[in-house]
C-alpha cells in the first residue's frame, strides 16, 4: 500500500517555470503509485491554472519523480515513474517534535558561510531526519544549505549530529547523517526500534 501523507510537501517542476511547492491536505492511499487518485493540495498558484510537469512525490515507501498535472487544487498522476525510488524509507523511524538548534553551512558565493538555525525535528530515523526550522529571524531556511550541525533534544538527552542535505523547501530540510555521536547512534536505534 502506497500512502501520500497529509502535510507532506511535494514539488512540481514544470519546464520554463519556477518550482511550485504543494502541501498535501489529506492522506491518499493506493496499491501502486500509478493508481493514486487525485491528491488534494494547497499551493500558491492560481487555483484556475493548469500546470503539467514532474512532481517529487513523497510516500511512505520513499521519494520518487513522476509526471503529474495540477488543476483546481488537485494533483493527478499522469504518467509512469520517471525514476526508481530515490530515498528509501526502510530505516527505522519515529515521528515527533524534538527541539533542535544548530548551525547551517550555506554554499554562497564567493565561499561558504554559517547561519544559526532553530526549530524542531519532525521525523527522525536511524538514517536521517526531517528538520523544520528558521534562520536569523526569517520564516524559512536560507537556500543552498550543504550541511547542518544539530543539537536535538531527544528523550535520552541531547543528540549531536552533522546532517548532509538531501532536499530543502522553505522551512523544511531532509537530510542524512554525515556524522553522529556513537552513543547517540546506539540510543537512536533503540528509540526508533521501540515502537
HELIX and SHEET records of a PDB file:
HELIX    1   1 UNK A   33  UNK A   35  5                                   3    
HELIX    2   2 UNK A  182  UNK A  193  1                                  12    
SHEET    1   A 2 UNK A   2  UNK A   4  0                                        
SHEET    2   A 2 UNK A  28  UNK A  30 -1                                        
SHEET    1   B 7 UNK A  87  UNK A  88  0                                        
SHEET    2   B 7 UNK A  62  UNK A  71 -1                                        
SHEET    3   B 7 UNK A  50  UNK A  59 -1                                        
SHEET    4   B 7 UNK A   9  UNK A  13 -1                                        
SHEET    5   B 7 UNK A  20  UNK A  24 -1                                        
SHEET    6   B 7 UNK A  39  UNK A  42 -1                                        
SHEET    7   B 7 UNK A  74  UNK A  81 -1                                        
SHEET    1   C 7 UNK A  93  UNK A 108  0                                        
SHEET    2   C 7 UNK A 111  UNK A 125 -1                                        
SHEET    3   C 7 UNK A 128  UNK A 135 -1                                        
SHEET    4   C 7 UNK A 172  UNK A 180 -1                                        
SHEET    5   C 7 UNK A 157  UNK A 169 -1                                        
SHEET    6   C 7 UNK A 145  UNK A 154 -1                                        
SHEET    7   C 7 UNK A  93  UNK A 108 -1                                        
END                                                                             
